[in-house]
Amino acid sequence: MVERGALIDGAVLAAKVTAEVGNDVRALAARGMTPGLTVVLVGDDPASAVYVGSKERTCIELGMRGETIRRPASITQSELLDIVDRLNTDPAVHGILVQMPLPKHIDAEAVVRRIRPDKDVDGFHPVNVGKLWIGDTDGFAPCTPAGVLYMLRASHVRTSGAECVIVGRSNIVGKPMAGLMVQPGVDATVTICHSRTRDLAAHTSRADILIVAAGRARMITADMVKPGAVVIDVGMNRIPDATKKSGSRLVGDVDFDSVRPIASRITPVPGGVGRMTIAMLMANTARAAAQLGA
């Protein structure tokens, strides 16, 4: 019996995933292969730079080849596509990731479509999107939804027959999350809510599993949550906080303090889903190397 408010610790689970990836990397090294991930960072967005730096460090720690190509925001779309084309043909590169967001003058969708699907470790190429929905497991699922599913399974959350409500319909989290949750072997009944949903609380309050990825700070409150629900908070929002040296702090899309006593399990922010995203990226890269080297 799980007590109310039990934390799903993203740091612990991410460490477990990276340990598994480390084993895979060593097995590939024994075959003379080093998985390689190249991240393309355009512009000087501070948050993106920190995130990309973390990816590169994790690659190196795991014995993988991690490279970051940095280009100014003034880069043309043609120049960016040329970089992608070069990486597509480089046998030492098994995973390609173009960090979003891109400058407004660049068509992000065109860039995503240019990446080879078998090197698209972000899981955003239409081929990988299609594979996810039809249950083809040789494609790549986006890292955050894949991480959420891993957390649910590792926490022994029963998904079969569960009412799963997802708040948010982005191509990065909401839609692929729904695709994963309806697959055979997961077998949840899924509702997707969004900004045009009428009476959001009527949907969220019947969820056995509530996954929130809407990008609105603390929008889900205790009165919107079914007692005993499992609550997964994907949100990362920075709000003012005069008590912090930085003047701000990170919170999720869920009002953690009020919801925790209601939920059976809940992810914190920070320390929850965010930790899993990079871990799953490493897993996708190691698998891409294994598939490309087969």
C-alpha positions as CSV (number, residue, x, y, z in Angstrom):
1,M,0.0,0.0,0.0
2,V,1.5,3.3,-1.1
3,E,1.1,6.2,1.4
4,R,-0.3,9.4,0.1
5,G,2.1,11.9,-1.3
6,A,4.9,9.4,-2.0
7,L,7.6,11.0,-4.2
8,I,8.6,9.6,-7.6
9,D,12.3,10.5,-7.4
10,G,13.5,11.4,-10.9
11,A,17.1,11.6,-9.8
12,V,17.2,8.0,-8.6
13,L,15.4,6.7,-11.7
14,A,17.6,8.7,-14.0
15,A,20.6,7.3,-12.4
16,K,19.3,3.8,-12.9
17,V,18.7,4.5,-16.6
18,T,22.2,6.0,-17.1
19,A,23.7,3.0,-15.4
20,E,21.9,0.8,-17.8
21,V,23.1,2.9,-20.7
22,G,26.6,2.7,-19.4
23,N,26.4,-1.1,-19.6
24,D,25.2,-0.8,-23.2
25,V,28.0,1.7,-24.1
26,R,30.6,-0.7,-22.7
27,A,29.1,-3.6,-24.7
28,L,29.3,-1.5,-27.9
29,A,32.9,-0.5,-27.0
30,A,33.8,-4.1,-26.9
31,R,32.6,-4.3,-30.6
32,G,34.8,-1.3,-31.4
33,M,31.9,1.3,-31.5
34,T,31.6,4.5,-29.5
35,P,28.0,6.0,-29.6
36,G,28.2,9.6,-30.7
37,L,25.6,12.4,-30.1
38,T,25.9,15.8,-31.8
39,V,23.8,18.7,-30.6
40,V,23.4,21.8,-32.7
41,L,22.9,24.9,-30.6
42,V,21.8,28.1,-32.5
43,G,21.9,31.4,-30.7
44,D,22.7,32.3,-27.1
45,D,19.6,31.4,-25.1
46,P,21.0,30.8,-21.5
47,A,18.5,28.0,-20.6
48,S,19.3,26.1,-23.8
49,A,23.0,26.5,-23.3
50,V,22.8,25.0,-19.8
51,Y,20.7,22.1,-21.0
52,V,23.0,21.4,-23.9
53,G,26.0,21.5,-21.6
54,S,24.4,18.9,-19.4
55,K,23.8,16.6,-22.4
56,E,27.4,16.9,-23.5
57,R,28.8,16.2,-19.9
58,T,26.5,13.2,-19.5
59,C,27.7,11.7,-22.9
60,I,31.3,12.0,-21.8
61,E,30.7,10.5,-18.4
62,L,29.1,7.5,-20.0
63,G,32.0,7.0,-22.4
64,M,30.1,8.3,-25.4
65,R,31.2,11.0,-27.8
66,G,29.4,14.2,-27.1
67,E,29.8,17.2,-29.4
68,T,28.1,20.5,-29.5
69,I,28.1,22.7,-32.7
70,R,27.4,26.3,-31.7
71,R,26.3,28.8,-34.3
72,P,25.0,32.4,-34.0
73,A,21.3,33.3,-34.2
74,S,22.1,34.9,-37.6
75,I,22.7,31.6,-39.3
76,T,20.6,31.0,-42.4
77,Q,18.3,28.1,-42.8
78,S,20.4,26.8,-45.7
79,E,23.5,26.9,-43.5
80,L,21.8,25.0,-40.7
81,L,20.5,22.4,-43.2
82,D,24.0,21.9,-44.5
83,I,25.2,21.1,-41.0
84,V,22.4,18.5,-40.6
85,D,23.3,17.0,-44.0
86,R,26.9,16.6,-43.0
87,L,25.9,15.0,-39.7
88,N,23.5,12.6,-41.5
89,T,26.5,11.2,-43.5
90,D,29.0,11.1,-40.7
91,P,29.4,7.5,-39.5
92,A,30.7,8.6,-36.1
93,V,27.5,10.5,-35.4
94,H,24.6,8.2,-34.3
95,G,22.3,10.8,-32.8
96,I,21.5,14.3,-34.0
97,L,19.7,16.9,-32.0
98,V,19.0,20.4,-33.0
99,Q,18.2,22.3,-29.9
100,M,14.8,24.2,-29.9
101,P,13.7,26.9,-30.0
102,L,15.3,28.1,-33.2
103,P,15.3,31.7,-34.4
104,K,12.0,32.8,-36.0
105,H,13.5,33.1,-39.5
106,I,14.3,29.4,-39.5
107,D,11.6,26.8,-40.3
108,A,12.0,24.4,-37.4
109,E,9.8,21.7,-39.0
110,A,12.0,21.7,-42.1
111,V,15.1,21.2,-40.0
112,V,13.5,18.3,-38.0
113,R,12.4,16.6,-41.3
114,R,16.0,16.9,-42.7
115,I,17.4,14.8,-39.9
116,R,17.7,11.1,-40.8
117,P,15.0,9.2,-38.8
118,D,17.5,6.6,-37.6
119,K,19.6,9.4,-36.1
120,D,16.6,11.4,-34.8
121,V,17.1,10.6,-31.1
122,D,14.7,13.4,-30.1
123,G,11.9,11.4,-31.8
124,F,10.4,14.3,-33.6
125,H,10.7,13.3,-37.2
126,P,7.4,12.3,-38.8
127,V,8.7,8.8,-39.4
128,N,9.4,8.3,-35.7
129,V,6.1,9.9,-34.8
130,G,4.3,7.4,-37.0
131,K,6.2,4.5,-35.6
132,L,5.3,5.5,-32.1
133,W,1.6,5.6,-32.8
134,I,1.6,2.2,-34.6
135,G,3.7,0.6,-31.9
136,D,6.8,0.0,-34.0
137,T,9.6,-0.2,-31.5
138,D,12.6,0.4,-33.7
139,G,11.8,4.1,-33.9
140,F,12.5,6.7,-31.2
141,A,10.0,8.1,-28.8
142,P,10.5,11.7,-27.6
143,C,12.6,11.7,-24.5
144,T,10.3,13.3,-22.0
145,P,7.3,11.1,-22.6
146,A,9.5,8.0,-22.7
147,G,10.9,9.1,-19.4
148,V,7.4,9.5,-17.9
149,L,6.5,6.0,-19.0
150,Y,9.7,4.6,-17.5
151,M,8.9,6.4,-14.2
152,L,5.4,4.9,-14.1
153,R,6.6,1.4,-14.8
154,A,9.5,1.7,-12.3
155,S,7.1,2.9,-9.6
156,H,4.8,-0.1,-10.3
157,V,1.9,2.2,-11.3
158,R,-0.9,0.1,-12.8
159,T,-1.6,1.5,-16.2
160,S,-3.8,-1.2,-17.7
161,G,-7.4,0.1,-17.7
162,A,-6.4,3.2,-15.9
163,E,-8.0,6.6,-16.7
164,C,-5.1,8.7,-17.9
165,V,-5.7,12.4,-18.4
166,I,-3.0,14.4,-20.2
167,V,-3.1,18.2,-19.9
168,G,-1.3,19.7,-22.9
169,R,-1.2,18.7,-26.6
170,S,2.3,19.7,-27.7
171,N,4.1,17.6,-30.3
172,I,7.0,17.3,-27.7
173,V,5.1,15.9,-24.7
174,G,1.3,15.8,-24.8
175,K,0.6,14.0,-28.1
176,P,3.4,11.4,-28.0
177,M,2.6,10.8,-24.3
178,A,-0.9,9.8,-25.4
179,G,0.5,7.6,-28.1
180,L,2.6,5.7,-25.6
181,M,-0.1,5.3,-23.0
182,V,-2.6,3.6,-25.4
183,Q,-0.1,1.0,-26.7
184,P,-0.7,-2.7,-26.0
185,G,1.1,-3.5,-22.7
186,V,0.3,0.0,-21.3
187,D,-3.4,-0.1,-22.1
188,A,-4.5,3.1,-20.5
189,T,-7.7,4.9,-21.5
190,V,-6.5,8.4,-22.5
191,T,-8.1,11.8,-22.5
192,I,-6.1,14.8,-23.9
193,C,-7.0,18.2,-22.5
194,H,-5.8,21.6,-23.8
195,S,-6.5,25.3,-23.7
196,R,-9.9,24.9,-25.3
197,T,-11.1,22.2,-23.0
198,R,-14.4,23.0,-21.3
199,D,-14.4,22.4,-17.5
200,L,-10.8,21.1,-17.2
201,A,-11.4,20.0,-13.6
202,A,-14.2,17.7,-14.6
203,H,-11.6,15.7,-16.6
204,T,-8.6,15.9,-14.3
205,S,-10.6,14.9,-11.2
206,R,-11.4,11.5,-12.7
207,A,-7.9,10.7,-13.7
208,D,-6.1,7.7,-12.1
209,I,-3.0,9.0,-13.8
210,L,-2.7,12.7,-14.3
211,I,0.1,14.0,-16.6
212,V,0.4,17.8,-16.8
213,A,2.5,19.4,-19.5
214,A,0.8,22.7,-20.2
215,G,3.5,25.3,-19.3
216,R,1.4,27.2,-16.7
217,A,2.7,27.5,-13.2
218,R,0.7,25.7,-10.5
219,M,-2.4,25.5,-12.6
220,I,-3.5,22.1,-11.2
221,T,-4.8,22.5,-7.6
222,A,-6.0,20.0,-5.0
223,D,-9.6,20.4,-5.9
224,M,-8.8,19.2,-9.5
225,V,-7.2,15.9,-8.4
226,K,-8.8,12.6,-7.6
227,P,-7.8,11.2,-4.2
228,G,-5.1,8.5,-4.7
229,A,-4.2,9.6,-8.2
230,V,-0.7,9.4,-9.6
231,V,0.4,12.9,-10.6
232,I,3.2,13.5,-13.1
233,D,4.3,17.1,-13.4
234,V,6.2,17.8,-16.6
235,G,6.1,21.6,-16.1
236,M,9.1,23.8,-15.6
237,N,8.2,27.4,-14.8
238,R,10.3,30.1,-13.3
239,I,8.5,32.4,-10.9
240,P,9.7,35.4,-8.8
241,D,11.0,34.5,-5.3
242,A,12.6,37.3,-3.3
243,T,14.0,34.7,-0.8
244,K,16.3,33.2,-3.5
245,K,19.6,34.7,-4.5
246,S,18.6,34.5,-8.2
247,G,15.3,36.2,-7.4
248,S,13.3,33.3,-8.8
249,R,12.6,29.6,-8.4
250,L,11.4,26.7,-10.5
251,V,7.9,25.3,-10.0
252,G,5.8,22.9,-12.0
253,D,2.3,23.0,-13.6
254,V,1.0,21.4,-10.4
255,D,0.5,23.2,-7.1
256,F,2.7,20.7,-5.3
257,D,2.1,21.6,-1.7
258,S,-1.7,21.3,-2.0
259,V,-1.8,18.3,-4.3
260,R,0.8,16.1,-2.6
261,P,-1.5,15.1,0.3
262,I,-4.2,14.1,-2.2
263,A,-2.1,12.1,-4.6
264,S,-0.8,8.6,-4.0
265,R,2.4,9.4,-5.9
266,I,3.7,12.7,-7.3
267,T,6.8,14.0,-9.1
268,P,8.5,17.1,-7.7
269,V,9.8,20.1,-9.6
270,P,12.8,20.2,-9.8
271,G,14.0,16.7,-9.3
272,G,11.3,14.8,-11.2
273,V,10.6,14.4,-14.9
274,G,13.4,16.8,-16.0
275,R,16.1,14.4,-14.8
276,M,14.7,11.7,-16.9
277,T,14.8,13.6,-20.2
278,I,18.5,13.6,-20.6
279,A,18.8,10.0,-19.4
280,M,16.3,8.8,-22.0
281,L,18.2,10.8,-24.7
282,M,21.4,8.9,-23.7
283,A,19.4,5.6,-24.0
284,N,18.1,6.6,-27.5
285,T,21.6,7.5,-28.6
286,A,23.1,4.2,-27.4
287,R,20.2,2.3,-29.2
288,A,20.7,4.3,-32.4
289,A,24.4,3.3,-32.4
290,A,23.5,-0.4,-31.8
291,Q,20.9,-0.3,-34.7
292,L,23.2,1.6,-37.1
293,G,26.1,-0.8,-36.3
294,A,24.1,-3.9,-36.6
